[in-house]
């Protein structure tokens, strides 16, 4: 079942499973901007954390937060337990994040997924907005947009 969850619930999943090699601190929101740069004002945004819960265990997560100066909403931190991949759970989490962004008044949603998860983003309507590049947490990430 898809639920909103807390920072204290999503953080260990991100730290242990999604970004175990990350050296920079994991924060509830990111200052990262669409296509380039950083905007510290993003850090004032109130994030929404989503978890997919099965048998009282969180088996998948994602989050979203506003990037007010760019007038858009970021989807961030999508992860699904490998035992549950390929069952449409990631699409449900992305859709919930898109709906939340729209609820908050944003028509443009963006993300910075790994190339390995790109088919899931594409399946819910995201379009690539950049080429693939190495990041702190992956061999290949790219910006993508849903308008």
Backbone as CSV, one residue per row, in Angstrom:
resi,resn,N_x,N_y,N_z,CA_x,CA_y,CA_z,C_x,C_y,C_z
1,UNK,0.839,-1.181,0.000,0.000,0.000,0.000,0.885,1.246,0.000
2,UNK,0.509,2.216,-0.780,1.232,3.474,-0.890,0.797,4.416,0.229
3,UNK,1.768,4.931,0.979,1.501,5.839,2.094,2.501,6.982,2.085
4,UNK,2.153,8.075,2.761,3.181,9.058,3.065,3.920,8.526,4.292
5,UNK,5.226,8.789,4.316,6.057,8.341,5.431,6.869,9.533,5.926
6,UNK,7.684,9.312,6.934,8.460,10.390,7.535,9.916,10.370,7.066
7,UNK,10.597,11.467,7.360,12.030,11.572,7.078,12.789,10.449,7.794
8,UNK,12.430,10.178,9.041,13.141,9.147,9.800,12.913,7.750,9.225
9,UNK,11.844,7.569,8.471,11.603,6.277,7.830,12.322,6.148,6.487
10,UNK,12.396,7.237,5.732,13.012,7.155,4.412,14.539,7.237,4.483
11,UNK,15.062,7.989,5.447,16.505,8.217,5.509,17.333,6.925,5.515
12,UNK,17.056,5.959,6.388,17.906,4.760,6.381,17.828,3.961,5.075
13,UNK,16.699,4.026,4.400,16.560,3.322,3.118,17.441,4.002,2.071
14,UNK,17.398,5.324,2.043,18.273,6.050,1.121,19.749,5.798,1.440
15,UNK,20.105,5.906,2.712,21.512,5.778,3.113,22.053,4.367,2.881
16,UNK,21.266,3.361,3.187,21.740,1.975,3.114,21.551,1.327,1.748
17,UNK,20.527,1.750,1.005,20.176,1.055,-0.233,20.344,1.882,-1.505
18,UNK,19.885,3.118,-1.481,19.924,3.929,-2.699,21.273,4.612,-2.899
19,UNK,21.802,5.205,-1.841,23.031,5.993,-1.955,24.103,5.535,-0.968
20,UNK,24.437,4.257,-0.917,25.410,3.800,0.087,26.828,4.338,-0.124
21,UNK,27.167,4.758,-1.342,28.520,5.262,-1.601,28.583,6.796,-1.571
22,UNK,27.482,7.427,-1.296,27.421,8.889,-1.303,28.293,9.459,-0.182
23,UNK,29.063,10.502,-0.507,29.911,11.127,0.508,29.292,12.404,1.073
24,UNK,28.483,13.108,0.291,27.846,14.326,0.802,26.677,13.938,1.712
25,UNK,26.301,14.827,2.639,25.192,14.511,3.546,23.880,14.312,2.784
26,UNK,23.078,13.403,3.264,21.735,13.182,2.703,20.771,14.056,3.496
27,UNK,20.146,14.979,2.805,19.207,15.918,3.425,17.786,15.582,2.979
28,UNK,16.776,16.082,3.697,15.385,15.826,3.296,15.036,16.390,1.917
29,UNK,15.663,17.501,1.527,15.474,18.119,0.213,16.842,18.412,-0.377
30,UNK,16.855,18.782,-1.643,18.104,19.058,-2.334,18.102,20.478,-2.893
31,UNK,19.274,21.091,-2.901,19.425,22.415,-3.506,19.620,22.317,-5.021
32,UNK,19.730,21.102,-5.542,19.977,20.891,-6.971,18.849,21.498,-7.816
33,UNK,19.243,22.119,-8.919,18.286,22.728,-9.845,18.232,21.939,-11.150
34,UNK,17.149,22.087,-11.845,16.964,21.460,-13.143,18.023,21.964,-14.116
35,UNK,18.758,21.048,-14.693,19.770,21.238,-15.727,21.107,21.812,-15.266
36,UNK,21.144,22.568,-14.178,22.448,23.013,-13.689,22.312,23.811,-12.409
37,UNK,23.361,23.782,-11.637,23.471,24.643,-10.479,22.660,24.213,-9.274
38,UNK,22.718,25.070,-8.280,22.070,24.827,-6.992,21.401,26.098,-6.525
39,UNK,20.323,25.937,-5.772,19.607,27.075,-5.208,19.282,26.722,-3.761
40,UNK,19.944,27.398,-2.854,19.792,27.108,-1.434,18.352,27.329,-0.946
41,UNK,17.575,28.145,-1.671,16.187,28.375,-1.238,15.346,27.098,-1.334
42,UNK,15.770,26.129,-2.155,15.058,24.843,-2.196,15.015,24.192,-0.817
43,UNK,16.042,24.464,-0.018,16.168,23.815,1.284,15.055,24.233,2.249
44,UNK,14.317,25.278,1.910,13.183,25.716,2.737,11.887,24.993,2.365
45,UNK,11.909,24.232,1.279,10.712,23.511,0.822,10.356,22.395,1.791
46,UNK,9.087,22.131,1.877,8.613,21.023,2.719,8.436,19.806,1.829
47,UNK,9.229,18.763,2.061,9.145,17.581,1.211,7.966,16.685,1.579
48,UNK,7.583,15.863,0.627,6.637,14.784,0.882,7.381,13.491,0.596
49,UNK,7.339,12.573,1.555,8.004,11.276,1.418,6.935,10.206,1.225
50,UNK,7.180,9.332,0.255,6.246,8.251,-0.035,6.915,6.910,0.215
51,UNK,6.158,5.989,0.753,6.639,4.629,0.948,5.590,3.643,0.488
52,UNK,6.047,2.563,-0.078,5.148,1.468,-0.433,5.357,0.405,0.633
53,UNK,4.297,0.114,1.393,4.387,-0.768,2.550,3.703,-2.097,2.258
54,UNK,4.421,-3.164,2.560,3.901,-4.516,2.384,4.269,-5.319,3.622
55,UNK,3.288,-5.910,4.272,3.526,-6.681,5.500,4.316,-5.877,6.533
56,UNK,3.928,-4.625,6.715,4.551,-3.710,7.675,6.009,-3.371,7.378
57,UNK,6.471,-3.639,6.168,7.823,-3.282,5.748,7.759,-2.305,4.587
58,UNK,8.606,-1.299,4.622,8.691,-0.367,3.504,9.576,-1.020,2.445
59,UNK,8.977,-1.299,1.287,9.710,-1.998,0.227,10.075,-1.083,-0.939
60,UNK,9.621,0.174,-0.884,9.916,1.119,-1.956,9.661,2.531,-1.447
61,UNK,10.433,3.503,-1.985,10.295,4.890,-1.539,10.512,5.867,-2.688
62,UNK,10.041,7.078,-2.490,10.339,8.226,-3.350,9.951,9.474,-2.563
63,UNK,10.359,10.624,-3.064,9.970,11.877,-2.426,9.812,12.951,-3.480
64,UNK,9.282,14.071,-3.043,9.161,15.230,-3.916,9.238,16.496,-3.100
65,UNK,9.747,17.554,-3.741,9.775,18.862,-3.094,9.802,19.961,-4.147
66,UNK,9.321,21.116,-3.749,9.281,22.278,-4.635,10.669,22.855,-4.827
67,UNK,10.888,23.394,-6.013,12.053,24.221,-6.351,11.465,25.569,-6.746
68,UNK,11.114,26.395,-5.752,10.281,27.576,-6.012,10.863,28.589,-6.984
69,UNK,12.156,28.838,-6.944,12.721,29.848,-7.852,12.719,29.406,-9.303
70,UNK,12.663,28.100,-9.537,12.555,27.589,-10.910,11.105,27.287,-11.268
71,UNK,10.215,27.441,-10.300,8.797,27.160,-10.489,8.557,25.741,-10.992
72,UNK,9.223,24.778,-10.325,9.007,23.375,-10.665,9.118,22.505,-9.421
73,UNK,8.907,21.223,-9.599,8.841,20.267,-8.495,9.755,19.101,-8.813
74,UNK,10.560,18.695,-7.855,11.520,17.625,-8.088,11.056,16.315,-7.474
75,UNK,11.134,15.246,-8.257,10.967,13.875,-7.777,12.360,13.374,-7.437
76,UNK,12.517,12.798,-6.248,13.865,12.472,-5.766,13.861,11.208,-4.907
77,UNK,14.867,10.370,-5.143,15.099,9.252,-4.233,14.272,8.012,-4.475
78,UNK,13.976,7.715,-5.733,13.187,6.517,-6.049,14.029,5.262,-5.825
79,UNK,13.504,4.343,-5.030,14.162,3.055,-4.784,13.085,2.004,-4.531
80,UNK,13.274,0.831,-5.131,12.392,-0.320,-4.909,13.271,-1.516,-4.540
81,UNK,12.891,-2.217,-3.496,13.604,-3.436,-3.089,13.734,-4.348,-4.309
82,UNK,14.918,-4.865,-4.573,15.109,-5.716,-5.760,14.139,-6.893,-5.860
83,UNK,13.658,-7.395,-4.733,12.708,-8.520,-4.747,11.325,-8.131,-5.272
84,UNK,11.065,-6.815,-5.388,9.734,-6.349,-5.796,9.767,-5.518,-7.075
85,UNK,10.898,-5.486,-7.732,11.002,-4.713,-8.980,10.241,-5.408,-10.105
86,UNK,9.804,-4.604,-11.076,9.076,-5.143,-12.211,7.603,-5.385,-11.945
87,UNK,7.076,-4.871,-10.843,5.673,-5.073,-10.474,4.850,-3.782,-10.541
88,UNK,5.448,-2.708,-11.072,4.717,-1.447,-11.216,4.740,-0.554,-9.995
89,UNK,5.471,-0.930,-8.954,5.499,-0.142,-7.725,6.185,1.204,-7.955
90,UNK,7.280,1.219,-8.688,7.985,2.477,-8.958,7.091,3.449,-9.725
91,UNK,6.315,2.947,-10.673,5.395,3.821,-11.414,4.358,4.424,-10.478
92,UNK,3.880,3.631,-9.517,2.910,4.154,-8.546,3.530,5.259,-7.693
93,UNK,4.765,5.061,-7.274,5.446,6.074,-6.472,5.685,7.348,-7.281
94,UNK,6.134,7.201,-8.519,6.339,8.375,-9.371,5.028,9.109,-9.615
95,UNK,3.973,8.373,-9.871,2.666,8.994,-10.101,2.204,9.756,-8.867
96,UNK,2.393,9.183,-7.688,2.013,9.870,-6.446,2.814,11.162,-6.289
97,UNK,4.077,11.139,-6.656,4.926,12.328,-6.559,4.486,13.390,-7.556
98,UNK,4.145,12.976,-8.752,3.643,13.908,-9.773,2.351,14.566,-9.295
99,UNK,1.442,13.771,-8.773,0.173,14.291,-8.261,0.426,15.294,-7.136
100,UNK,1.364,14.989,-6.244,1.680,15.914,-5.153,2.232,17.230,-5.697
101,UNK,3.110,17.152,-6.687,3.632,18.371,-7.311,2.525,19.218,-7.910
102,UNK,1.595,18.569,-8.589,0.451,19.296,-9.158,-0.410,19.902,-8.049
103,UNK,-0.618,19.138,-6.977,-1.395,19.633,-5.838,-0.778,20.909,-5.263
104,UNK,0.555,20.965,-5.293,1.254,22.134,-4.766,1.354,23.264,-5.789
105,UNK,0.777,23.052,-6.974,0.682,24.123,-7.957,1.747,24.131,-9.036
106,UNK,2.496,23.057,-9.169,3.571,23.004,-10.169,3.144,22.149,-11.356
107,UNK,3.381,22.662,-12.545,3.031,21.895,-13.744,4.232,21.159,-14.313
108,UNK,5.435,21.609,-13.951,6.637,20.932,-14.443,7.271,20.137,-13.298
109,UNK,7.438,18.836,-13.533,8.066,17.932,-12.578,9.370,17.468,-13.209
110,UNK,10.427,17.371,-12.417,11.699,16.913,-12.966,12.375,15.930,-12.017
111,UNK,13.342,15.229,-12.560,14.110,14.287,-11.758,15.490,14.105,-12.382
112,UNK,16.316,13.327,-11.708,17.688,13.070,-12.149,17.974,11.579,-11.953
113,UNK,17.242,10.728,-12.688,17.336,9.286,-12.445,18.611,8.658,-13.003
114,UNK,18.881,7.486,-12.481,19.928,6.638,-13.041,19.433,6.074,-14.365
115,UNK,20.372,5.795,-15.232,20.008,5.230,-16.530,19.278,3.897,-16.371
116,UNK,19.643,3.131,-15.360,18.995,1.828,-15.139,17.515,1.966,-14.795
117,UNK,17.090,3.121,-14.248,15.670,3.316,-13.938,14.919,4.111,-14.991
118,UNK,15.608,4.542,-16.029,14.989,5.383,-17.045,13.706,4.799,-17.622
119,UNK,13.612,3.503,-17.937,12.359,2.983,-18.502,11.130,3.261,-17.626
120,UNK,11.302,3.260,-16.321,10.178,3.534,-15.416,9.735,4.988,-15.533
121,UNK,10.681,5.894,-15.568,10.355,7.318,-15.721,9.681,7.574,-17.066
122,UNK,10.224,6.957,-18.083,9.658,7.108,-19.429,8.225,6.580,-19.468
123,UNK,7.955,5.503,-18.750,6.625,4.888,-18.746,5.552,5.804,-18.161
124,UNK,5.948,6.744,-17.272,4.949,7.664,-16.709,4.966,9.023,-17.404
125,UNK,5.765,9.171,-18.464,5.692,10.370,-19.284,6.874,11.320,-19.245
126,UNK,7.904,11.012,-18.474,9.079,11.885,-18.451,9.802,11.828,-19.787
127,UNK,10.426,12.955,-20.160,11.250,13.073,-21.368,12.660,13.474,-20.941
128,UNK,13.655,12.913,-21.604,15.038,13.290,-21.298,15.264,14.760,-21.617
129,UNK,16.012,15.442,-20.745,16.328,16.855,-20.943,17.840,17.085,-21.007
130,UNK,18.613,16.016,-20.867,20.073,16.123,-20.937,20.636,14.772,-21.364
131,UNK,21.937,14.757,-21.572,22.621,13.497,-21.810,22.938,12.820,-20.482
132,UNK,23.431,11.609,-20.571,23.806,10.849,-19.380,25.177,11.298,-18.911
133,UNK,25.320,11.434,-17.586,26.576,11.893,-17.008,26.865,11.166,-15.700
134,UNK,28.131,11.126,-15.332,28.533,10.527,-14.058,28.151,11.490,-12.934
135,UNK,27.647,10.934,-11.841,27.317,11.742,-10.669,27.994,11.127,-9.442
136,UNK,27.775,11.740,-8.322,28.338,11.236,-7.068,27.826,9.832,-6.726
137,UNK,26.638,9.502,-7.176,26.006,8.248,-6.755,25.776,7.239,-7.874
138,UNK,26.195,7.574,-9.109,25.919,6.658,-10.214,26.854,6.911,-11.390
139,UNK,27.001,5.887,-12.185,27.796,5.995,-13.418,27.060,6.773,-14.507
140,UNK,25.728,6.846,-14.408,24.958,7.522,-15.453,23.637,8.045,-14.894
141,UNK,23.529,9.363,-14.829,22.288,10.051,-14.487,21.999,11.054,-15.598
142,UNK,20.727,11.393,-15.756,20.330,12.445,-16.700,19.130,13.188,-16.124
143,UNK,19.008,14.443,-16.508,17.830,15.212,-16.138,16.675,14.774,-17.024
144,UNK,15.490,14.718,-16.430,14.287,14.441,-17.220,13.160,15.320,-16.693
145,UNK,12.213,15.608,-17.584,11.133,16.532,-17.291,9.794,15.931,-17.698
146,UNK,8.794,16.214,-16.898,7.415,15.914,-17.250,6.672,17.245,-17.168
147,UNK,6.118,17.695,-18.292,5.393,18.974,-18.295,3.916,18.754,-18.533
